[in-house]
C-alpha cells in the first residue's frame, strides 16, 4: 500500500453525522472520520476504509445467512 499523503481524495462514508465515526490507527497515527459528511482523506486511508467496510458488510451477511440456516428444522 503506497502512502502518498499529498494525494487526497474526497469521500463520504455511509451513514449520517449522528452515527459513530470510523476510527482506526495506522502506523501509530489515529484517525477519526465522520460519517455522512464529505471529507478529504489521503487516498491510502480512503481505500483502507473502503476495504474494511466491505469486509464488515460481508461478515454481517455471512452471520445472518448462517443464523437463518441454523433455525431451519432438520428433516430426517
N, C-alpha and C positions, 0 to 999 in steps of 0.2 A: 504494500500500500504506500504510494508516494504521498508525502505530506508537504505539499506546497501551500504554505499558509497565506501566500499572496493571491492564490486562485480562489476567489469567493464565488459562491452560488447562492441564489435566493431560493428559499423553500418555505413551505407551510406544512407543519406536522398535523396529522389528522387529530381532530378533537376541537374543543373550544378552549378559550383562555381560562375558563373555570376548571378545566381538567388539570390533573397533575402534570407538570412539565417532564420532558425527557431529561434524565440525569445520568451522567456517566463520567468515568475517569479514564483518560487515555494518556499513558506515559506521565503519570503524576500531575496531569492538568485536569481539573474538574470543569465539567460543562453542565449547564442547566439551560435547556432550550424550551421556551414556552410553546404550547400547542395552539393552533388556530390563528396564529399571527405570522405575517411574513417576516422572516429574519434572513440575514446574510451570514452564511457559515462557510468555513473552509470546505472545499469540495470533499476532502477525505472524511470529514466529520459527517457531512450530509449523506455520503454513501454508506458510512458505517451505521448511521441511524436507520437508513432505509433497509439495510440488511437485517438489523436486529428487530425492527418492527415486523418484517416479513417472517422471520423465524418465530416470533411471538404469536403471530396470527396462525401459522402452520401448527404450532404446538397446541394452541387452543382448539383448532379444528379437529386435530387428531384426538385430543382428550374428549371432546364432545362425541366424536364418532365412536370411540371405544366405550364410553359410558352408555351410549344408546344401545350398543350391541350387548352389553352385559345385562341389560334389563329384558332382553328377549328371552322368552321361555325356551328351554331346551326340549325338543321333541325327540323321543327315542323310538 
